[in-house]
Amino acid sequence: MITLHPVLETRPTAGFGLWPVAALAPYGFLPLNGDLTAAEVGTAVMSIAMANDIEREDGPRKPPDPLGSLLHGLLTLDDLFVPGGLRITDTATGVVLSPGCCNGLEERGDWSEVVDGDGAASFGHDPSPTAERIGARARLTVDADREDSPVIDCPLTDLRRLLTTVEDDLTAFLHLAVPWATTHLPTRATRLHGALARALDLPGGPTLPPSTGPAGTLRP
């Protein structure tokens, strides 16, 4: 069985005190979906904000307060970076393809090239995962820099279906961000939700999530 999940590379949480976060291992991968706890959503928002904690020379200056300074890039930059990507697991063999360094979730459209476009794409480096269309299947190489790299062989029909579930997972995560931001960053909740939607290349705005189902329901 092949599984596929959108994952975010987490930043260190030690010493962070602007809002509650989950004590996850730094630079590991956190799957984004509608089942995250409030603390895990906090870690996700922290990690995305830290990944965009830069200041353009021609843009507005960072506010002096720590919270405003951290959120400045996320709320003001045109091009946002969400470190991570898609993690694919072959549960039968145990082979896992994870995104490499400098890959971002906002670049996941590259997978469409594999199933419907030129037929090949790469997803970061160290390791250097790649995907190639071969007939009606996709050959996923865990690290193209290794001659003995493990591979995952996946029918294109399955991969196309799995890519649809990725959008569902990310939308569910975005729904969780509404009550989280309303609770922890009420004066910035609307702008934050819009920024996360832009960062993840999802349609979104300051609307409330559904009142039923897992999306939009934060666990403690």
Summary of the structure (lengths in Angstrom):
residues: 220
radius of gyration: 17.9
end to end distance: 31.3
largest distance: 55.9
contacts: 676
relative contact order: 0.17
helix: 35%
strand: 20%
